[in-house]
Amino acid sequence: MTRMGWCRFCAVKTSRAPPPPDPEEPKKVAEAIVAWGLDYVVLTSVDRDDMSDQGSNHFAETVRQLKSRKPSMLVEALGLSLSLSFLFFFFLKFRAL
């Protein structure tokens, strides 16, 4: 994964033109986490200022994939620097979960 900005809390490489997110990533992440046998997971995200939704759909799909495989799993989703409007949009998507 590549991010647009830089922060001192992670070692993710930065790029002015990062590649698009891997469409298989949400599925792969969910399969790995469920295989580990976890009951609670905290997901974080990198900035995707290059995307119109700042990556929220990709992030949301990861949560959906997790919940579809293990509905009882508690998922804490930390969108690092999503704007308030996108955070509101992101949380509205999960009202039905």
C-alpha distances in whole Angstrom, upper triangle without the diagonal:
4,7,10,12,13,15,16,15,12,11,7,8,9,10,13,12,8,8,9,7,8,12,12,10,12,15,13,13,16,18,17,18,21,22,21,24,23,25,23,19,17,14,12,10,8,10,10,14,13,14,17,17,14,12,14,15,12,12,16,16,14,17,20,19,19,22,24,23,25,26,28,24,24,21,20,17,16,15,14,16,17,20,23,24,20,21,24,23,20,23,25,23,24,28,28,27
4,7,9,10,13,15,14,11,10,6,6,6,7,10,9,6,7,9,9,11,14,16,13,15,18,17,16,20,21,20,21,24,25,25,28,26,28,25,22,19,16,13,10,8,9,8,11,11,12,16,16,13,12,15,16,14,14,18,18,17,20,22,22,22,25,27,27,28,29,31,27,26,23,22,19,17,15,14,15,16,19,22,23,20,21,24,23,21,24,26,25,25,29,30,29
4,6,8,10,13,13,10,10,7,7,5,6,8,9,7,9,10,10,13,16,18,15,17,20,19,18,21,23,22,22,26,27,26,29,27,28,26,22,19,16,12,9,6,5,6,8,9,11,14,14,11,10,14,16,14,14,17,18,17,20,22,22,23,26,27,28,29,30,31,28,26,22,21,18,15,13,11,11,13,16,19,20,17,18,22,21,19,22,25,23,24,28,29,28
4,7,10,14,14,13,13,10,9,5,5,6,7,7,10,12,12,16,18,21,18,20,23,23,21,24,27,26,26,29,31,30,32,30,31,29,25,22,19,15,12,8,6,6,6,7,10,13,14,10,11,15,17,16,16,19,21,20,22,25,25,26,28,30,31,32,33,34,30,29,25,23,20,17,14,12,11,12,15,18,19,17,18,22,21,20,23,25,24,26,29,31,30
4,7,10,12,11,11,10,9,6,8,8,11,11,14,15,16,19,21,23,21,22,25,25,23,26,28,27,27,30,32,31,33,31,32,28,25,21,19,15,12,8,7,8,8,10,13,16,16,12,14,16,19,18,17,21,23,22,23,26,27,27,30,32,32,33,33,34,31,29,25,23,20,17,14,11,10,12,14,18,19,17,18,22,22,21,23,26,25,27,30,32,31
4,7,9,8,9,8,8,7,9,11,14,13,16,18,18,21,23,25,22,23,27,25,23,26,29,27,27,30,31,30,32,30,31,28,24,21,19,15,13,9,9,11,12,14,16,19,19,15,16,19,22,20,19,23,24,23,25,28,28,28,30,33,33,33,34,35,31,29,25,23,20,17,15,12,11,14,16,20,22,20,20,24,24,23,25,28,28,28,31,34,32
4,6,6,8,9,10,10,13,15,17,16,19,20,20,22,25,26,23,23,27,26,23,26,28,27,26,29,31,29,31,28,29,26,22,19,17,14,12,10,10,13,14,17,19,21,20,17,17,19,22,21,19,23,25,23,24,27,28,27,30,32,32,32,33,33,29,27,24,21,19,15,14,10,11,14,16,19,22,20,20,23,24,22,24,27,27,28,30,33,31
4,6,8,10,12,12,15,18,20,19,22,23,22,24,27,28,24,25,28,27,24,27,29,27,26,30,31,29,31,28,29,26,23,19,18,15,14,12,13,17,18,20,22,25,24,20,21,22,25,24,22,25,27,25,26,29,30,29,31,34,34,33,34,34,30,28,25,22,20,17,16,13,14,17,19,22,25,23,22,26,27,25,27,30,30,30,33,35,33
4,7,9,12,13,17,19,21,19,22,23,21,23,26,26,22,23,26,24,21,24,26,24,23,26,27,25,27,24,26,22,19,16,15,12,12,11,13,16,18,21,22,24,23,19,19,20,23,22,19,23,24,22,23,26,27,25,28,31,30,30,31,30,26,24,21,18,17,14,14,11,13,16,19,21,24,22,21,24,25,23,24,28,28,27,30,32,30
4,6,9,11,14,17,19,17,19,20,18,20,23,23,19,20,23,21,19,22,24,21,21,24,25,23,26,23,25,22,18,15,14,11,11,9,12,15,17,19,20,23,22,18,18,19,22,20,18,21,23,20,21,25,25,24,26,29,29,28,30,29,26,24,21,19,17,14,14,11,13,16,19,22,24,22,21,25,25,23,24,28,27,27,30,32,30
4,6,9,13,16,18,15,17,19,18,19,22,22,19,21,23,21,19,22,24,21,21,25,26,24,27,25,27,24,20,18,16,13,13,11,13,16,18,19,21,24,23,19,19,21,23,21,19,23,24,21,23,26,26,25,28,30,30,30,31,31,28,26,23,21,19,17,17,14,16,19,22,25,27,24,24,28,28,25,27,30,29,29,32,34,32
4,6,10,13,14,12,14,15,14,16,19,19,16,18,21,19,17,20,22,20,20,24,25,23,26,24,26,24,20,18,15,12,11,8,10,12,15,16,17,21,20,16,16,18,20,17,17,20,21,19,21,24,24,23,26,28,28,28,30,30,27,26,22,21,18,16,15,13,15,17,20,23,25,22,22,26,25,23,25,28,27,27,31,32,30
4,7,11,12,10,12,14,14,16,19,20,17,20,23,21,19,23,25,23,23,27,27,26,29,28,30,27,24,21,18,15,13,10,11,13,15,15,17,21,21,17,17,20,21,19,19,22,23,21,24,27,26,26,29,31,30,31,33,34,30,29,26,24,21,19,18,16,16,18,21,25,26,23,24,28,27,25,28,30,29,30,33,35,33
4,7,9,8,11,13,14,16,20,21,19,21,24,23,21,25,27,25,26,29,30,29,32,30,32,29,25,22,19,16,13,10,10,10,12,12,15,18,19,15,15,18,21,18,19,22,23,22,24,27,27,27,30,32,32,33,34,35,31,30,27,25,22,19,17,15,15,17,19,23,24,22,22,26,26,24,27,29,28,29,33,34,33
4,5,5,9,12,13,16,19,21,19,22,25,23,23,26,28,27,28,31,32,31,34,32,34,31,28,25,22,19,15,12,11,10,11,10,13,17,18,15,15,19,20,19,19,23,23,23,26,28,28,28,31,33,33,34,35,37,33,32,29,27,24,22,19,17,17,18,20,24,24,22,23,27,26,24,28,30,29,30,33,35,34
4,6,10,12,14,18,20,23,21,23,26,26,25,28,30,30,30,33,35,34,37,35,37,34,30,27,24,21,17,14,12,10,10,8,12,15,17,14,15,19,21,19,21,24,24,24,27,29,29,30,33,34,35,36,37,39,35,34,30,29,25,23,20,18,17,18,19,23,23,21,23,26,25,25,28,30,29,31,34,35,35
4,7,9,12,15,17,20,19,21,24,24,24,27,29,28,29,32,33,33,36,34,36,33,30,27,24,21,17,14,12,10,10,8,10,14,16,14,14,18,19,18,19,22,23,23,26,27,27,29,31,32,33,35,36,38,35,34,30,29,25,23,20,19,18,18,20,24,23,21,23,26,25,24,27,29,28,29,33,34,33
4,7,9,11,14,17,15,18,21,20,20,23,25,24,25,28,29,30,32,31,32,30,26,24,20,18,14,11,11,9,10,8,10,14,15,12,12,16,17,15,16,20,20,20,23,24,24,25,28,29,30,31,33,34,31,30,27,26,22,21,18,17,17,17,19,23,23,20,22,25,23,22,25,27,26,27,31,32,31
4,6,9,11,14,13,16,18,18,18,21,23,23,24,27,28,28,31,30,32,30,26,24,21,19,15,13,13,10,12,10,11,14,15,13,12,16,16,14,16,19,18,18,22,23,22,24,27,27,28,30,31,33,30,30,26,26,23,22,19,19,19,19,21,25,24,21,23,26,24,22,26,27,25,27,30,31,30
4,6,8,11,11,13,16,16,17,19,21,21,23,25,26,27,29,28,30,28,25,23,19,18,14,13,12,9,12,9,9,12,13,11,10,13,12,10,13,16,15,15,19,20,19,21,24,24,25,27,28,31,28,28,24,24,21,20,18,18,18,17,20,23,22,19,21,23,21,19,23,24,22,23,27,28,27
4,6,9,8,10,12,13,13,15,17,18,19,21,23,23,26,25,26,24,21,19,16,15,12,11,12,9,13,11,10,13,12,11,8,11,11,8,10,13,12,12,15,16,16,18,20,21,21,24,25,27,24,24,21,21,18,18,15,16,17,16,19,22,21,18,19,22,19,17,21,22,20,21,25,25,24
4,5,5,8,10,10,11,14,15,15,17,19,20,22,24,23,25,24,21,20,16,16,14,14,15,13,16,15,13,16,16,15,11,14,12,9,11,14,12,12,15,16,14,17,20,19,20,22,24,26,24,24,21,22,19,19,18,19,20,19,23,25,24,21,22,24,22,19,22,24,21,22,26,25,24
4,6,7,8,10,11,13,14,16,17,19,20,22,24,23,25,24,21,20,17,17,15,16,17,15,18,16,14,16,15,15,12,13,11,8,11,12,10,10,14,14,12,15,18,17,18,20,22,25,22,23,20,21,19,20,18,20,21,20,23,25,24,20,21,23,21,18,21,22,19,20,24,23,22
4,6,6,6,9,10,11,12,14,16,17,19,21,21,22,22,19,19,16,17,16,17,19,17,21,19,17,20,18,18,14,15,13,10,12,13,10,10,13,13,11,13,16,15,15,18,20,23,21,22,19,21,19,20,20,21,23,22,25,27,26,23,23,25,23,20,22,24,20,21,24,23,21
4,5,5,6,8,10,10,12,14,15,17,19,18,20,19,16,16,13,14,12,14,16,15,19,18,16,19,17,16,12,13,12,8,10,12,9,8,11,12,10,12,15,15,15,17,19,21,19,19,17,18,16,17,16,18,20,19,23,25,24,21,21,23,21,18,21,22,19,19,23,23,20
4,6,5,6,9,10,11,12,14,16,17,16,18,17,14,14,11,13,12,14,16,16,19,19,17,19,16,16,12,12,10,7,7,9,6,4,8,8,6,8,11,12,12,14,16,18,15,16,14,15,13,15,15,17,20,18,22,23,23,19,19,21,19,16,18,19,16,16,19,19,17
4,6,5,6,9,10,11,12,14,16,16,17,17,15,16,14,16,16,18,20,19,23,22,20,22,20,19,16,15,13,10,11,12,8,7,10,9,6,8,11,10,10,13,15,17,15,17,15,17,16,18,19,21,23,22,25,27,26,22,22,24,22,19,20,22,18,18,21,20,17
4,5,5,6,9,10,11,12,15,15,17,17,15,16,14,15,15,17,20,20,23,23,21,24,21,21,17,17,16,12,13,14,11,9,12,12,9,10,13,13,12,14,17,19,16,18,16,18,17,19,19,21,24,23,27,28,28,24,24,26,24,21,23,24,21,20,24,23,20
4,6,5,6,9,10,11,13,12,14,14,11,12,10,12,13,15,18,18,22,22,21,23,20,19,15,16,15,12,11,12,10,7,9,11,8,8,12,13,11,13,15,17,14,15,13,14,13,15,16,18,21,21,24,26,26,22,21,24,22,19,20,22,19,18,22,22,19
4,5,5,6,8,10,11,11,12,12,10,12,11,14,15,18,20,21,24,25,22,24,21,21,17,16,15,12,11,12,10,7,8,9,6,5,8,9,7,9,12,13,11,13,11,14,13,16,17,20,23,22,25,26,26,23,22,24,22,18,19,21,18,17,20,19,16
4,6,5,6,9,10,11,13,14,13,15,14,17,18,20,23,23,27,27,25,27,25,24,20,20,18,15,15,15,13,10,12,12,8,8,11,11,8,10,13,15,13,15,14,17,17,20,21,23,26,25,29,30,30,26,25,27,26,22,23,25,22,20,23,22,19
4,6,5,6,9,10,13,13,12,14,13,16,17,19,23,23,27,27,26,28,25,24,21,21,20,17,16,17,15,11,13,14,11,10,13,14,11,12,15,16,13,15,14,16,17,19,20,22,25,25,29,30,31,27,26,28,27,23,24,26,23,22,25,24,21
4,5,5,7,7,9,9,8,11,11,14,16,19,22,23,27,28,26,28,25,24,20,20,19,17,15,15,14,11,11,13,10,8,11,12,10,10,13,13,10,12,11,13,14,16,18,20,24,24,27,28,29,25,24,26,25,21,22,24,22,20,23,22,19
4,5,5,6,8,10,10,13,13,17,19,22,25,26,29,30,28,30,27,26,23,22,21,18,17,17,15,12,12,13,10,7,10,10,7,7,11,11,9,12,12,15,16,19,21,23,27,26,30,30,31,27,26,27,26,23,23,25,22,20,22,21,18
4,5,8,11,13,13,16,16,19,21,24,27,28,32,32,30,32,30,28,25,24,23,21,19,20,18,15,15,16,13,11,13,14,10,10,14,14,12,15,15,18,19,22,24,26,29,29,33,33,34,30,29,31,30,26,26,28,26,23,26,25,21
4,6,9,11,11,14,15,18,20,23,27,28,31,32,31,33,30,29,25,25,24,22,20,21,19,16,16,18,15,12,15,16,13,12,15,15,12,14,14,17,18,20,23,24,28,28,32,33,34,30,28,31,30,26,26,29,26,24,27,26,22
4,7,9,10,14,16,19,22,25,28,30,33,34,33,34,31,30,27,26,25,23,21,21,20,17,16,17,15,12,13,15,11,10,13,12,10,12,13,16,18,21,24,26,29,29,33,33,34,31,29,30,30,26,26,28,26,23,25,24,21
4,6,7,11,13,16,19,23,26,27,31,32,31,32,29,28,25,23,23,21,19,19,19,15,14,16,14,11,12,14,12,10,12,10,8,9,10,13,15,18,21,22,26,26,30,30,31,28,26,27,27,24,23,25,23,21,23,23,19
4,7,11,13,17,20,23,27,28,31,33,31,32,29,28,25,23,23,22,19,18,18,16,13,15,14,11,11,14,12,9,10,7,5,6,9,11,14,17,20,22,26,26,29,29,30,27,24,26,26,22,21,23,22,19,20,20,16
4,7,10,14,17,20,23,25,28,30,29,30,26,25,22,21,21,20,17,16,17,14,12,14,14,11,11,14,13,10,11,9,6,5,6,8,11,14,17,19,22,23,26,25,27,24,21,23,23,20,18,21,20,17,19,19,16
4,6,10,13,17,20,22,25,27,25,27,23,22,19,18,19,17,14,14,15,12,10,13,13,10,11,14,13,12,13,11,8,6,5,6,8,11,14,16,19,20,23,23,25,22,19,21,21,18,17,20,19,16,19,19,16
4,7,10,14,17,19,22,24,23,24,21,19,17,16,17,16,12,13,15,12,10,14,14,12,13,17,16,15,15,14,11,9,6,5,6,7,11,12,16,16,20,20,22,19,16,19,19,16,15,19,18,16,18,20,17
4,7,10,13,15,18,20,19,21,18,16,13,12,14,12,9,10,12,9,9,12,13,11,13,16,16,15,16,16,12,11,7,6,5,6,8,10,13,14,17,18,20,17,14,17,17,14,14,18,16,15,18,19,16
4,7,10,12,15,18,17,19,16,13,12,11,14,12,9,11,13,11,11,15,15,14,16,19,19,19,20,20,16,14,11,9,6,5,6,7,10,11,15,16,18,15,13,17,17,14,15,18,17,16,19,21,19
4,7,9,12,14,13,15,13,10,8,9,12,10,7,11,13,11,12,15,16,15,18,20,21,21,21,22,19,17,13,12,8,7,5,6,8,9,13,15,16,13,12,16,16,13,15,18,17,17,20,22,20
4,6,9,11,12,14,13,9,8,10,13,11,10,13,15,14,15,18,19,19,21,23,24,24,25,26,23,21,17,15,12,10,8,6,8,9,13,16,17,14,14,18,17,15,17,20,19,20,23,25,23
4,6,9,9,12,11,7,8,10,13,12,11,14,16,16,17,20,21,21,23,25,26,27,27,28,25,23,20,17,14,12,8,7,6,7,10,14,15,12,13,16,16,14,17,20,19,20,23,25,24
4,5,6,9,8,5,6,9,11,10,11,14,15,15,17,20,20,21,24,25,26,27,28,29,26,25,21,19,16,14,11,10,9,9,11,15,15,12,13,17,15,14,18,20,19,20,23,25,24
4,5,7,8,5,8,11,13,13,14,16,18,19,20,22,24,25,27,28,30,31,31,32,29,28,24,22,18,16,12,12,9,9,10,14,14,11,14,17,16,15,19,20,20,22,25,27,26
4,7,9,7,9,12,13,13,15,17,18,19,21,23,24,26,27,29,30,32,32,34,31,30,26,24,21,19,15,15,13,12,13,17,16,14,17,19,18,17,21,22,21,23,26,28,28
4,5,5,6,9,10,11,12,14,15,17,19,20,21,23,25,26,27,29,29,31,29,27,24,23,19,18,14,15,13,11,13,16,14,12,15,17,15,14,18,19,18,20,23,25,25
4,6,8,9,10,12,13,15,16,18,20,20,22,24,25,26,28,30,29,31,29,28,24,23,20,19,15,16,14,11,12,14,12,10,13,15,12,13,17,17,16,19,22,23,24
4,5,6,7,9,10,11,13,15,16,17,19,21,22,23,25,26,26,28,26,24,21,20,16,15,12,14,12,9,10,12,10,7,10,12,9,9,13,14,13,16,18,20,20
4,6,8,9,10,11,13,15,16,18,19,21,22,23,25,26,26,28,25,24,20,18,15,13,10,11,9,7,9,11,11,8,10,13,11,10,14,16,15,17,20,22,21
4,6,5,6,9,10,11,13,14,16,17,19,20,22,23,23,25,22,21,18,17,13,12,9,11,11,9,11,14,13,9,11,14,12,10,14,15,14,15,19,20,19
4,5,5,6,8,10,11,12,14,15,16,18,20,21,21,22,20,19,15,14,11,11,8,11,11,8,11,12,11,7,8,11,8,6,10,11,10,12,15,16,16
4,5,5,6,9,10,10,12,14,15,16,18,20,19,22,20,19,16,16,13,14,12,14,15,12,14,15,14,10,11,13,10,8,11,12,9,11,15,15,15
4,5,5,6,9,10,11,13,14,15,17,19,19,21,19,19,15,15,12,13,11,14,15,13,16,17,16,13,13,16,13,11,14,15,12,13,17,17,16
4,5,5,7,9,10,11,13,15,16,17,17,19,16,15,12,12,8,10,8,11,13,11,14,16,15,12,11,14,12,9,11,13,11,11,15,16,14
4,5,5,6,9,10,11,12,14,15,15,17,15,14,11,12,9,11,10,14,15,13,15,16,15,12,11,13,10,7,9,11,8,8,12,12,11
4,5,5,6,9,10,10,12,14,14,17,15,15,12,14,12,14,13,17,18,16,19,19,18,15,15,16,14,11,13,14,10,10,14,14,12
4,5,5,6,9,10,11,12,13,15,13,13,10,12,10,12,12,15,18,16,19,20,20,16,16,18,16,12,14,16,12,12,16,15,13
4,5,5,6,9,10,10,10,12,10,10,7,9,8,11,12,15,18,16,19,19,19,16,14,16,15,11,11,13,11,9,13,12,10
4,5,5,6,9,10,9,12,11,12,10,12,12,15,15,19,21,19,21,21,21,17,16,17,15,12,13,13,10,9,12,11,8
4,6,5,6,9,10,13,11,13,11,14,13,16,17,20,22,21,24,24,24,20,19,21,18,15,16,17,14,13,16,14,12
4,6,5,6,7,10,8,9,8,11,12,15,16,20,22,21,24,24,24,21,19,21,19,16,16,18,15,13,16,15,11
4,5,5,4,7,7,8,8,12,12,16,18,21,24,22,25,24,24,21,19,20,19,16,15,16,13,11,13,12,8
4,6,6,9,10,12,12,15,16,19,21,24,26,25,27,27,26,23,22,22,21,18,18,18,15,13,15,13,10
4,6,9,9,12,12,16,17,20,22,25,28,26,29,29,29,26,24,25,24,20,20,21,18,16,18,16,13
4,6,6,9,10,14,16,19,21,24,27,26,29,29,29,26,24,25,24,20,20,21,18,16,18,16,12
4,6,8,10,14,15,19,21,24,27,26,28,27,27,25,23,23,22,19,18,19,16,13,15,13,9
4,6,9,13,15,19,22,25,27,27,29,28,28,26,23,24,24,20,19,20,18,15,16,15,11
4,6,10,12,16,19,21,24,24,27,26,27,24,21,22,22,19,17,19,18,14,16,15,12
4,7,10,13,16,19,22,21,24,23,24,22,19,20,20,17,15,18,16,13,15,15,11
4,6,10,12,15,18,18,21,20,21,19,16,17,17,14,13,16,14,11,14,14,11
4,7,10,12,15,15,18,17,19,17,14,16,16,13,12,15,14,12,14,16,13
4,6,9,12,12,15,15,16,13,11,13,14,10,10,13,13,11,14,16,13
4,6,9,9,12,13,15,13,10,13,14,11,11,15,15,14,16,19,17
4,6,6,9,10,12,9,8,11,12,9,11,14,14,14,17,19,18
4,6,9,11,14,11,10,14,15,12,14,17,17,17,20,23,21
4,6,9,11,10,9,13,14,13,14,17,18,18,21,24,23
4,6,8,6,6,10,10,9,12,14,15,16,18,21,21
4,5,5,6,9,10,10,12,14,16,17,19,22,22
4,5,5,6,9,10,11,12,14,16,17,20,21
4,5,5,6,9,10,11,13,15,16,19,20
4,5,5,6,9,10,11,13,15,17,18
4,5,5,6,9,10,11,13,16,16
4,5,5,6,9,10,11,14,15
4,6,5,6,9,10,13,14
4,5,5,7,9,12,12
4,5,5,7,10,10
4,5,5,8,10
4,6,7,8
4,5,5
4,6
4
